[in-house]
Amino acid sequence: MEARAQGYQLHLLDATNTLTTIVNQIIADEQLQTLGFEGQQVSWETAHRWKSELNAKLVSATPDVLRQIKTPEEVEIIRLACGICRSRSGAYSPLYSGGDERARDSR
């Protein structure tokens, strides 16, 4: 778990260390004024509660915008994945050209 958590901070939640307590501590430690969250993944009720409990201005953030910057390692993994897809794309061409599995299998 330690290797997978490299670059992240783990915070254990319990009765005294609630999510809002920990997030408010991070807000204070980092001197944050604004906090973004994935608006499509958080319910209105939860967002409304956070608005009253968290000590920062909340904004709904789109993950696509947040992930536009990639590390060199991420770029290399994406390039590798694209290469794998390109090398296998011929195996699926009947499906992409309007065919279906039955048409492909009848050949």
VMD Tcl script that draws the C-alpha trace (Angstrom):
set ca {
  {0.00 0.00 0.00}
  {2.87 2.37 0.74}
  {4.15 2.19 -2.85}
  {0.69 2.92 -4.24}
  {0.22 5.85 -1.86}
  {3.45 7.59 -2.81}
  {2.76 11.28 -3.35}
  {-0.54 11.11 -1.44}
  {-1.46 11.74 2.16}
  {-3.68 9.16 3.83}
  {-6.17 10.31 6.46}
  {-8.11 7.81 8.53}
  {-11.69 8.75 9.34}
  {-13.30 7.93 12.67}
  {-15.69 9.51 15.17}
  {-13.28 12.34 16.03}
  {-11.58 12.66 12.64}
  {-14.59 13.20 10.41}
  {-14.23 14.08 6.76}
  {-15.09 17.73 7.37}
  {-12.68 17.95 10.33}
  {-9.81 16.60 8.25}
  {-10.66 18.69 5.19}
  {-10.92 21.84 7.33}
  {-7.49 21.04 8.80}
  {-6.04 20.67 5.29}
  {-7.73 23.94 4.26}
  {-6.10 25.68 7.25}
  {-2.68 24.03 6.78}
  {-2.56 24.88 3.07}
  {-4.21 28.30 3.56}
  {-6.79 27.48 0.90}
  {-9.50 29.97 -0.01}
  {-11.30 27.85 -2.62}
  {-11.92 24.11 -2.73}
  {-13.01 22.25 -5.85}
  {-14.96 19.01 -5.94}
  {-16.33 16.81 -8.70}
  {-19.80 18.26 -9.06}
  {-21.08 15.40 -11.19}
  {-20.13 12.89 -8.48}
  {-21.37 14.71 -5.37}
  {-25.06 14.94 -4.52}
  {-26.73 18.30 -4.05}
  {-27.42 17.42 -0.41}
  {-23.76 16.62 0.29}
  {-22.56 19.76 -1.49}
  {-25.06 21.86 0.47}
  {-23.85 20.33 3.76}
  {-20.19 20.90 2.81}
  {-21.00 24.53 2.00}
  {-22.04 25.09 5.61}
  {-19.34 22.89 7.23}
  {-16.17 23.60 5.25}
  {-14.10 26.75 5.71}
  {-13.53 27.56 2.04}
  {-15.47 28.67 -0.99}
  {-16.66 25.55 -2.83}
  {-16.63 25.27 -6.60}
  {-17.73 22.43 -8.81}
  {-14.76 21.32 -10.88}
  {-14.79 19.17 -13.98}
  {-12.20 16.38 -13.70}
  {-11.30 16.75 -17.39}
  {-10.06 20.27 -16.73}
  {-8.15 19.19 -13.64}
  {-6.39 16.39 -15.51}
  {-5.16 18.38 -18.51}
  {-1.64 18.47 -17.05}
  {0.09 15.09 -17.20}
  {3.33 13.91 -15.62}
  {6.00 12.51 -17.96}
  {5.17 9.02 -16.64}
  {1.48 9.48 -17.49}
  {2.35 10.70 -20.99}
  {4.51 7.61 -21.56}
  {1.73 5.27 -20.37}
  {-0.76 7.01 -22.69}
  {1.65 6.64 -25.62}
  {2.10 2.95 -24.82}
  {-1.68 2.43 -24.65}
  {-2.18 4.24 -27.97}
  {0.46 2.01 -29.57}
  {-1.29 -1.11 -28.30}
  {-4.62 0.14 -29.68}
  {-3.09 0.96 -33.07}
  {-1.47 -2.47 -33.31}
  {-4.80 -4.22 -32.59}
  {-7.16 -1.92 -34.53}
  {-7.25 -4.21 -37.60}
  {-8.82 -6.99 -35.54}
  {-11.90 -4.85 -34.98}
  {-12.29 -3.17 -38.37}
  {-15.45 -5.12 -39.41}
  {-17.22 -3.76 -36.35}
  {-16.12 -0.19 -36.99}
  {-17.13 -0.19 -40.65}
  {-20.81 -0.77 -39.92}
  {-20.67 -4.54 -39.53}
  {-21.68 -6.51 -36.50}
  {-20.53 -9.72 -34.86}
  {-22.83 -11.93 -36.97}
  {-21.64 -10.37 -40.22}
  {-18.03 -10.79 -39.14}
  {-18.51 -14.43 -38.09}
  {-20.31 -15.37 -41.34}
  {-17.24 -14.54 -43.44}
}
mol new
graphics top color blue
foreach p $ca { graphics top sphere $p radius 0.5 }
foreach p [lrange $ca 0 end-1] q [lrange $ca 1 end] { graphics top cylinder $p $q radius 0.2 }
display resetview
